[in-house]
Structure formats: structure tokens, C-alpha cells
Amino acid sequence: MELVLLTALGVGGATVIGSVIGFCFKKISHQFSDIVLSFAAGVMLAAAVLGLILPSVEYGGKWGIVIAIIGIFVGALCLNLVDKLVPHLHKLIGPDQESHGHNTNLSKVLLFVTAIAIHNLPEGIAAGVGFGSGNNAEALVIAGGIALQNIPEGMVIIAPMLAAGVSPKKTFICAALTGVIEVVGTLIGYFAVTVANAILPFALAFAGGTMLYVISDEMIPETHAHGSERGATWSLLAGFCLMLATDVLLG
């Protein structure tokens, strides 16, 4: 339990780290942000398949593949529903609009921050479910990939809020709260599968589906929207291979 709690704090704290970087370097290049985000996407992609979906098939027994497929689509559909209610990242701040633009509308910026917070909940749940499977090594890698994603997210929150006239103190508090949501999600995911172990196969696939949706619908389009497509692609492959090698070595 201590490991889960520390990991939850680490995952949420990554957003705070990104926020601090955002304060220090208010004009971080899109290329740098895209490379970091792509690397995290590669780690998350491998973690979703190796650490969540394949174990779901294994734990599901005879109906494992059916449970996994249903879980993946239910997870993706849930995030799709959230996206319809509160768009995220590239849908709020598109490739034609710099996130640090001085004419940024405050309501749009606050919606952007709220969207990040809402999307952090299922990401946190994915990290918690990973620990519920009992494989702490893979769970840590899953959480690490999510934490890597949270760093550039924390970075991009800062500049638009400051440009919209929000005080530095309130900006930092808002950024920190998006990380707190992820801590809550991690604990929810862990306790859910611990209390009801029978839902573990579905929960693993559900978490994997949410991660696949985030990677495909948000992370990859975001990293390919600023002219860094080639670098982003190689970075994603590097992240994927690192996770693959880690999984083999730890296995």
C-alpha cells in the first residue's frame, strides 16, 4: 500500500514538476515538448498492451479475449464521452494557436485546465489498476509513462493562464490540483480491483482502452501538430522499445 501511495503522489507530482518548469521557461519550444510527450506515448503504448491488456486476457481465462476486447472498447467509449463533454489538449489549443498567445480567452484557458484535470482521473485509475494486478514492476512502468506525460501537460498549463491574467499563485494551485485528481484516480483504481478481484480482467482491459484512446486521440495528434512529426515518431518508438526491454528484463 505504501508503494501505491508513493507512486500515486509521484504521478500527481509530475504535473507539479512540469508546472515549475513552465514557470521557469515560459516559452518552451513545441519541439522539446513534443519529443517528451511522444516518448511518454511510446512507454504508455507498450505499457497498455504488455502491462494491462495481455494480463487481462490471461486472467480472464476461457473468456479472456472477449473480456479484454469489451473492456478496451468500454474504456475508449468512456473517454470519448468525456471528450464530447470537455474537449482536451489539441481540441482546445489547436496547431494554429500558440498556447502562450496574449489574446487567449480566460474562459477557454480555464476549460483547458479543467479538461486536463478530468482526463487525469482515468489515467490515474489505469496506474492504480496496474498495482491491483499484483505485478508491481509493470505497474511502476505504467505509472512512469503516465508521469512522463504529465510533465509536458503541467508545462503547457502555465503560460496560457498567466497570459490570461491569472496570478502566478492561482496558476500554480490550479496546476497542482490537476495532479491531485490523478492521485485520487490511482487510489480508486487500486482499491476497486483489490476489493473486487473478480473485476480485475475487465478493469485491466478498461484501463488499457483508456490509455490507447489517450495516445491515439490526443498525444499523437498533439505531437504531430507543430512540425516535429519525424522526431516525435522516433521518440515514440524509443519509448516503446524501452518499455519492451524493461518488461523482458523484469519478466
Sequence and secondary structure as in RCSB ss.txt:
>XXXX:A:sequence
MELVLLTALGVGGATVIGSVIGFCFKKISHQFSDIVLSFAAGVMLAAAVLGLILPSVEYGGKWGIVIAIIGIFVG
ALCLNLVDKLVPHLHKLIGPDQESHGHNTNLSKVLLFVTAIAIHNLPEGIAAGVGFGSGNNAEALVIAGGIALQN
IPEGMVIIAPMLAAGVSPKKTFICAALTGVIEVVGTLIGYFAVTVANAILPFALAFAGGTMLYVISDEMIPETHA
HGSERGATWSLLAGFCLMLATDVLLG
>XXXX:A:secstr
 HHHHHHHHHHHHHHHHHHHHHHH TT  HHHHHHHHHHHHHHHHHIIIIIIIHHHHHHTGGGHHHHHHHHHHHH
HHHHHHHHHHS  GGGTS TTS TT TT  HHHHHHHHHHHHHHHHHHHHHHHHHHHTT HHHHHHHHHHHHHHH
HHHHHHHHHHHHHTT  HHHHHHHHHHHHHHHHHHHHHHHHHHHH GGGHHHHHHHHHHHHHHHIIIIIHHHHTS
SS HHHHHHHHHHHHHHHHHHHHHH 
